[in-house]
Amino acid sequence: MRVDQFDFDLPNERIALRPARPRDAARMLVVRPQTDAVLSDLGVRDLPDQLEPGDALVFNDTRVIPAQLEGTRLRGDISAGIGATLHLRAGPDRWKAFVRPAKKLQVGDDVLFEGFGTRLTAEVADKADGGEILLVFDRSGPALDEAIAAVGHIPLPPYIAQKRGEDDQDRQDYQTIFAEKDGAVAAPTAGLHFTPELLQALEDRGIEQHRVTLHVGAGTFLPVKADDTDDHKMHAEWGEVSGQTAEALLAVKARGNKVVSVGTTSLRILESASRKTGAIAPFRGETSIFITPGYRFNAIDALMTNFHLPRSTLFMLVSAFSGLETMRAAYAHAIEQEYRFYSYGDASLLFPHKEAV
């Protein structure tokens, strides 16, 4: 499909720079393509009433690491500043990273990262197209994790970082309350709306809560530069669906209830776990699933998500689920009604169009 079909104009003032407080005070646009009232303006706190007892929410329990590193390239007597965003762990002592400016680095270069009394060095072991490099560090395992935490910064999305710097509040705001497993370089932002009070209301309604893991990579921020979706390459991300979770979700579907993905990250790992069998199965490994209109969803029945960038893989995904024209209309409505967009913005609750499931 032509990528320009997924373009739209977004006023700059619609981009949220801070989350709603409390988190569940955000607005929520409900999109039901197969009903007369397609769009409904509600709030995140209305979520329990939009679901039925026995439905299940699926959260991503990944935890964002301080994966934005500012370093110095060392080559003989010549040094140069570079910025690296870690996006996929490739071994106990190595990470794949996006670097700016990539032209300053060559295979064999050493890079020094410093902060809070910590000196961390890495060698450039490989360099690929698009500014991606492989860094091999001078330590591994938990020792490397501790060093990255000391020298790194929370990798705020570019559309926020361009307007303000990271601060201490972001270290709290840019984590969900489900965050347990270190490895993401971007937050699963739909989960940012949840509070203990909302989780209790969902439990009281009889709605199950389950968890999966997808370590979100920096590729989620990359624009689609190709003119056609067939020419776009997705970067791999690591994820897991446990056997216990797969079994529980299969039971939900067997009794006729809905599996509701909280976020596109949970959706992508669930759909990755169901592609071969057509049913949710245990899964552990990398996925580079790319969902565009025409995809038939196997695992999920509804999706809670934020509002996404124009021409992005995520807007393509929601268009595949609820229909391109429906989502174009929904986003136009959201802009007109002054919803807040992107990572710290408001939410939408999407149901499928007739050909998606």
N, C-alpha and C positions, 0 to 999 in steps of 0.2 A: 504493500500500500504506500501511497505517497505520504511522506512525513508531514507535508504542509497541511494535510487534512486534520492534523492534531494541533494546529496552531490557534492561538486566540490572544487578544489584547488584554493585558492585566495592568490596571493602574498601579503605580508604584506604592501608593499609600495603602493598598490592600495587603501588603506583605507584613506579617506579624513579626515584631522584633523581640517580644516577650510573650510568655504563655498567659492564658487566663488564670486568674487567681480567685478562688481555688481552682484547681485543674478542671474539675467537672462542671465549672460554670461556663464552659465554652458552648457555643451554639452548635447545632447539628441539623444539617439538611438531609431529610429522608427522601430517597429516590426509589419509587416503585413503578417501574416501566409498564407493568401489566395491569395497572389499575386506572380508574378515571382521574383520581387525584395523584398525579405522578409525583409532584413536589410538595413537601410539607416542611415548614420552618419550625423546628423544635430545638431542644437543648440536649446536651449529653446526659443530663440527669433523667431525661425521658426514655433512655435506652431500655430499662427493664420492661416498660409498657409496650415497647415495639416488638418484643420477643415473647415466645410462649414457654410455659413451664416444660422442661425437658430439652429445650434447645441448649446448645453448648457454644461458649465463646472460647476461642483459641488465641492465646497470647504468646508473644515472642519474649523469651527470658534472657536474651543476649544483653550484655553490659558494654557500654561504650568505653573504650580506652582512650587515653590522651595520645591519639595517633598522629597529631600534627607536630612535626619536628622541624625546627629551624637549625641548620647546621652549616659547617664550613668545609668546603672541598679542599683537600690537601694534596698538592701535586708539586713535589720539589719545594722551591721557595715561593710558589705562587698559590694563593688561596682565593676562594670565591664563595660568596654566600649562596645557599640553596635552601629551598623548602621542600620537605618530603611529607607525603600523606600515606601512611601505611594502609594497605587495603586487604591483603590476604596473607596469612601466615603460611610459609612454605616449608617450615621445619622448626626444630627447637631453637635454632640460632639465626633464622632468616625470615625476612618478610619481603613480599612484593610491595612496591610503593610507586605512587605517581610523584614525579619531581618537577619543580619549576625553578629556574629554566633548565630543561633536560639537556640542552646543548652544552651545558657546562660540565657534564659528567661523561667519563669514558670508563669502559671496563678496566678494572684494576685500580681505579682511584680510591683513595681513602676519604671518609667523611667523618668529621668530629661533631658530636652533639653534646652540649653542656647545659647544666642547670641544677641549681640547689645542691652544689657541691659534687655533682656526679659528672663524670666524663665517660661518654659512650662513643665508641668508634665502630665503623662498619666499612666493609670493602664492597665496591660495586662489582658484583659477580656476573651480571648479565644486563643487557639493555635491549628493550623491545621498542616497537613503534608506539607512538602516542605518549611518550614520556614515561613509560613504565620501566622500572629497573628492579633488579633483585639485589637486596642488601644482605650481606652476611656479617653479623655482629660479632663483637669480641667476647660475648658471653651468651648463655643459652638458658632455656627453661625459665624457672621463677626468677633467677637473677636478671635475665633480660627483661622480664615483665616489670620488675621493680625499677630498673634503670629507665625504661620508657615512661613509666609513671612519673619519674622525677624530672625528666627533661622535656616531656611532651605537653601539648596543649589539647584541650577538647576541640575536635575539628568541627566547628560550627559550619553549617552550610554556607556556600559562597554568598548567597543572596542576603544573609545576615552579616557575615564577616565583612562584607564590603561596606556596611553601614556603621558597624561598631565593633570594638574588640571584645574578645572573650573576657569574662570576669568570673569571680568566685561563685556567683549565683548560677551561672551556666553549668557548673559541675553538678549542681543539684537538679536544675530545671531540665537538663538534657539527658536525664536517666528516667526510665519508667520505674514504678514501684515493684515491678517483676524482675528487674535486672539482677542476674545472678552469675552468668557465665561470661567472663571477659572475652572480648574478641571483636566487637563491632567498632567501626569507625564512623558510624552514623546511627542515630537513635531510631528504633521502630516507633515512629512519631504518633501513630494512632493510640498507642498504649500510654502516651503522656497524659491523656485525659482522665485516667482512672485514679480514684482515691479509695481509701479503705471504706468510706461511707458508701460509695457507689458499688463496690464489690459486695458489701453486705446487702444492699438493696437487690442486687442480682441474685444472690444466694437465697434471699427471702422469697423471691419470685420463682425459685426452683430452676434456675438456669445454671448449668454446669460450667466449670472453668477448667481449662486444660492448657498445657504449655508445650511449645516446641522451641527449637533454637534455630535461628539463622543469623550468622555473624555478618551484618550488613557491611558491604564494602564501599569504598569511595567511588566506585563506578556508578553508584546511584545518583551522584551529582553530575555525571558527565552528560553533556547535551548530545542529542542524536544529530550527528553531522551529515549522515548520508541523506540522499534525497528519497530513497525508498527503504522501507523497513527491512526488506530482504538483505540489504547490504550493511545492516548494523550488527556489530559484534558485542554481545553481552560479556562482561567480566564475571568470572566464577566467584561464588560465595560458598562458604562451608555451612552446613546445617544438619539437623538431626530431628527425626520424629521417632520417639521411643516406641517399643512394642506395646507398652501399656497405654500410651496415648492413642496409637493407631487402633487398638482394640476398643477403647472407650468411644472413639468417634464413629467407628463402624456400628456400634450398638446404638448410638444416637440416630444415625441415618436409617438403621433397620427398623426402628420404631416410628419413623416418619417425622422426626424432628429435624431441625436445621443445625448445620455446622456453620458458625459465624466466625469468619476470620477477622481478628483485630489487627488490621494493617496489611499492606501488600507484602510485607516480609513473611508473615505467617502464611499468607496465601501461597506465595511462591514455593515455600518448602513443602506445604501440604500437596500442592499440585505436582511437585517433583516426586513426591512419595507415591503418587497414584498413577503416574503416566503409563507405566508398563502393564499394570494389572487392571486399571480402571477403577480400583478401590484403594482406599488409604492403607498403606503398608508401612512397616518400619523402614526407616531410611537413615543413612549416615554417610556423608560425603559431600562433594562439591556439586553445585548446580549452577547452570547458566541459562535457566529457562527464560524465554522471552515470549510474552503473551501479547498478542495483537488480535484485533477483531477477526472472527472466524474460529477462534479457539473454543473448544467445548470443555467446560469445567467438570471435573470428576469429583473433587473433594469438598468444595464449599457450596453453601446455599445462600449466603449473604456476606457482605463485606463492610466493615467499618474502617474508614480511612480519612486522611486529611485531604486538602485540595492541593493539586500537584502543578508542576511547571508545564507551560505550553511546550509542545514538541517533545515531551519526555516519555521514556518507556513506561512510566507509571500512569500518565494520562492515557496512553495506549491501552494499558491493562484495564483500567476502569471502563474505558470505552468498549473493550471486548466483553466485559461482564454485563454492563447495563445498556449498551448500545451507543454508538458514536453520536448520533443526533440527539439522543436523550441527554448524554453527558455534556454536549455543547450547550444545550438549553439549560441544563442544571448549573453549569459554570457561569453562564450569562446571568442567570437569576442570582447566583451567589454574589457576583460582582455588583449587581444592581442593589442588592439588599445589604451590601457592605459586610459580607462575611470576611473573616481574616484567613489569609492563605499561608500555606507551606508548613514548615516543621512546628512552629509555635502557634499555628492558626487553629481555626475551628475544624469541626468534623463533618463527615457525611456518612450516612448509613445507606448502603446500596443493595438493591435486590436485582436479580438477573432479568434480562430480557428473554423472550421465549426461546431463542436459539442458542443460549449460552450454556444451559444445563440440560 
